[in-house]
């Protein structure tokens, strides 16, 4: 099974590392229960303290206050 590493990082002062860690754990559980059995892909979500240092091989998810015009998407 393919395994993906996801980094959850905050670029906002509104969300601190303890909250990120809590959400990362919940997302990892949800992936294991709801995503992996159907899609055959596993992922581990890890909260990281420094949004400027994403380890190689990780897919980053940044929490931000605002997006610049015409950039990306948000949920």
ABEGO torsion letter per residue (X at the ends): XBBBBBBBBBABAABBAAAAAAAAAAAAAAAAAAAAAAAGBBBBBBBBABAABBBBGBBBBBBBABBBBGBEBBX
